Amino acid sequence: MTDSPHIAHTQLPTGPAPTCANCAACCCQLEVMLISDTGVPPRFIATDEWGGEVMRRLDDGWCAALDRDSMRCSIYQQRPLICREFEMASAECLEERRGMDAIYR
């Protein structure tokens, strides 16, 4: 039957599932708004153009709290709420990884 409605589908990932060993922290390039007090040390906090508090990013675009040697969060226990809610291998995580293929080679 040709009149059937289009059914949306989700593209399944073709690469390995993200783990702590292969993550490469692509989410650490996203802007992170600080909407609750989680104890983030002041040296990692910046003010955006609208006066809101955000995680500070260094000149390379990565979060200032990211340990560049291990590619893991140096303040994991005090990380912001939005970082706590951003789940590894979630749809949002996989979407961010799609644009960063070169990192995973």
ZARO-931273 format. One record per residue (C-alpha): residue number from 1; chain; x, y, z. Coordinates in steps of 0.05 Angstrom, whole numbers, padded with zeros to 5 digits. Each point is the difference from the previous one (the first is absolute). Example, Ala and Ser with C-alpha at 12.3 -4.5 7.8 and 13.67 -1.06 7.14 Angstrom:
% residues 2
<atom num="1" chaine="A" u="00246" v="-00090" w="00156"/>
<atom num="2" chaine="A" u="00027" v="00069" w="-00013"/>
END
This chain:
% residues 105
<atom num="1" chaine="A" u="00000" v="00000" w="00000"/>
<atom num="2" chaine="A" u="00031" v="00067" w="-00021"/>
<atom num="3" chaine="A" u="-00043" v="00046" w="00044"/>
<atom num="4" chaine="A" u="00030" v="-00023" w="00066"/>
<atom num="5" chaine="A" u="00029" v="00055" w="00044"/>
<atom num="6" chaine="A" u="00075" v="00006" w="00008"/>
<atom num="7" chaine="A" u="00024" v="-00032" w="00064"/>
<atom num="8" chaine="A" u="00059" v="00034" w="00033"/>
<atom num="9" chaine="A" u="00057" v="-00043" w="00023"/>
<atom num="10" chaine="A" u="00064" v="00009" w="00039"/>
<atom num="11" chaine="A" u="00067" v="-00011" w="-00033"/>
<atom num="12" chaine="A" u="00037" v="-00054" w="00039"/>
<atom num="13" chaine="A" u="00072" v="00016" w="00017"/>
<atom num="14" chaine="A" u="00052" v="-00034" w="-00044"/>
<atom num="15" chaine="A" u="00060" v="00007" w="00046"/>
<atom num="16" chaine="A" u="00015" v="-00027" w="00069"/>
<atom num="17" chaine="A" u="-00044" v="00024" w="00057"/>
<atom num="18" chaine="A" u="00031" v="00056" w="00041"/>
<atom num="19" chaine="A" u="00035" v="-00022" w="00064"/>
<atom num="20" chaine="A" u="00047" v="00035" w="00049"/>
<atom num="21" chaine="A" u="00058" v="-00030" w="-00039"/>
<atom num="22" chaine="A" u="-00020" v="00028" w="-00069"/>
<atom num="23" chaine="A" u="-00042" v="00061" w="00017"/>
<atom num="24" chaine="A" u="00047" v="00058" w="-00020"/>
<atom num="25" chaine="A" u="-00046" v="00048" w="00039"/>
<atom num="26" chaine="A" u="-00033" v="00034" w="-00060"/>
<atom num="27" chaine="A" u="-00054" v="00026" w="00047"/>
<atom num="28" chaine="A" u="00054" v="00042" w="00034"/>
<atom num="29" chaine="A" u="-00002" v="00047" w="-00059"/>
<atom num="30" chaine="A" u="-00073" v="00018" w="00013"/>
<atom num="31" chaine="A" u="-00020" v="00062" w="00038"/>
<atom num="32" chaine="A" u="-00020" v="-00019" w="00071"/>
<atom num="33" chaine="A" u="-00047" v="00045" w="00038"/>
<atom num="34" chaine="A" u="00006" v="-00002" w="00076"/>
<atom num="35" chaine="A" u="-00072" v="-00003" w="00024"/>
<atom num="36" chaine="A" u="00012" v="-00028" w="00069"/>
<atom num="37" chaine="A" u="00054" v="00002" w="00052"/>
<atom num="38" chaine="A" u="00041" v="-00064" w="-00005"/>
<atom num="39" chaine="A" u="00064" v="00026" w="00030"/>
<atom num="40" chaine="A" u="00036" v="00014" w="-00066"/>
<atom num="41" chaine="A" u="00066" v="00035" w="00020"/>
<atom num="42" chaine="A" u="-00002" v="00075" w="-00019"/>
<atom num="43" chaine="A" u="00061" v="-00007" w="-00046"/>
<atom num="44" chaine="A" u="-00044" v="-00041" w="-00048"/>
<atom num="45" chaine="A" u="-00058" v="00050" w="-00002"/>
<atom num="46" chaine="A" u="-00008" v="00055" w="-00052"/>
<atom num="47" chaine="A" u="-00056" v="00050" w="-00013"/>
<atom num="48" chaine="A" u="-00034" v="-00002" w="-00068"/>
<atom num="49" chaine="A" u="-00022" v="00061" w="-00040"/>
<atom num="50" chaine="A" u="-00068" v="00001" w="00035"/>
<atom num="51" chaine="A" u="00029" v="-00003" w="00070"/>
<atom num="52" chaine="A" u="-00012" v="-00074" w="00012"/>
<atom num="53" chaine="A" u="00051" v="-00046" w="00030"/>
<atom num="54" chaine="A" u="00030" v="-00052" w="-00046"/>
<atom num="55" chaine="A" u="00058" v="-00049" w="00003"/>
<atom num="56" chaine="A" u="00062" v="00037" w="-00023"/>
<atom num="57" chaine="A" u="00031" v="-00024" w="-00065"/>
<atom num="58" chaine="A" u="00072" v="00008" w="-00020"/>
<atom num="59" chaine="A" u="00025" v="00029" w="-00066"/>
<atom num="60" chaine="A" u="-00003" v="-00069" w="-00032"/>
<atom num="61" chaine="A" u="-00076" v="-00002" w="00012"/>
<atom num="62" chaine="A" u="00002" v="-00057" w="00051"/>
<atom num="63" chaine="A" u="-00027" v="00006" w="00071"/>
<atom num="64" chaine="A" u="00052" v="00026" w="00049"/>
<atom num="65" chaine="A" u="-00015" v="-00057" w="00047"/>
<atom num="66" chaine="A" u="00018" v="-00053" w="-00051"/>
<atom num="67" chaine="A" u="00067" v="-00035" w="00014"/>
<atom num="68" chaine="A" u="00033" v="00001" w="-00069"/>
<atom num="69" chaine="A" u="00044" v="-00060" w="00016"/>
<atom num="70" chaine="A" u="-00055" v="-00048" w="00020"/>
<atom num="71" chaine="A" u="-00058" v="00035" w="-00036"/>
<atom num="72" chaine="A" u="-00041" v="-00007" w="00064"/>
<atom num="73" chaine="A" u="-00033" v="00051" w="00045"/>
<atom num="74" chaine="A" u="00047" v="00025" w="00054"/>
<atom num="75" chaine="A" u="-00059" v="00021" w="00044"/>
<atom num="76" chaine="A" u="-00045" v="-00060" w="-00013"/>
<atom num="77" chaine="A" u="-00029" v="-00002" w="00071"/>
<atom num="78" chaine="A" u="-00018" v="00075" w="-00005"/>
<atom num="79" chaine="A" u="-00020" v="00001" w="-00073"/>
<atom num="80" chaine="A" u="-00060" v="00043" w="-00020"/>
<atom num="81" chaine="A" u="-00071" v="-00029" w="-00002"/>
<atom num="82" chaine="A" u="-00003" v="00003" w="-00076"/>
<atom num="83" chaine="A" u="00064" v="-00043" w="-00003"/>
<atom num="84" chaine="A" u="-00031" v="-00049" w="00048"/>
<atom num="85" chaine="A" u="-00062" v="-00006" w="-00043"/>
<atom num="86" chaine="A" u="00038" v="-00008" w="-00067"/>
<atom num="87" chaine="A" u="00003" v="-00076" w="-00004"/>
<atom num="88" chaine="A" u="00055" v="-00037" w="-00037"/>
<atom num="89" chaine="A" u="-00028" v="-00035" w="-00062"/>
<atom num="90" chaine="A" u="-00066" v="00039" w="00004"/>
<atom num="91" chaine="A" u="-00029" v="00028" w="-00065"/>
<atom num="92" chaine="A" u="00030" v="00068" w="00017"/>
<atom num="93" chaine="A" u="00068" v="-00030" w="00012"/>
<atom num="94" chaine="A" u="-00001" v="-00039" w="-00065"/>
<atom num="95" chaine="A" u="-00022" v="00063" w="-00038"/>
<atom num="96" chaine="A" u="00060" v="00039" w="00028"/>
<atom num="97" chaine="A" u="00047" v="-00057" w="-00018"/>
<atom num="98" chaine="A" u="-00024" v="-00002" w="-00072"/>
<atom num="99" chaine="A" u="00033" v="00066" w="-00017"/>
<atom num="100" chaine="A" u="00067" v="-00020" w="00031"/>
<atom num="101" chaine="A" u="00019" v="-00063" w="-00038"/>
<atom num="102" chaine="A" u="00073" v="00019" w="-00005"/>
<atom num="103" chaine="A" u="00009" v="-00002" w="00076"/>
<atom num="104" chaine="A" u="-00018" v="-00074" w="00003"/>
<atom num="105" chaine="A" u="00053" v="-00026" w="-00048"/>
END
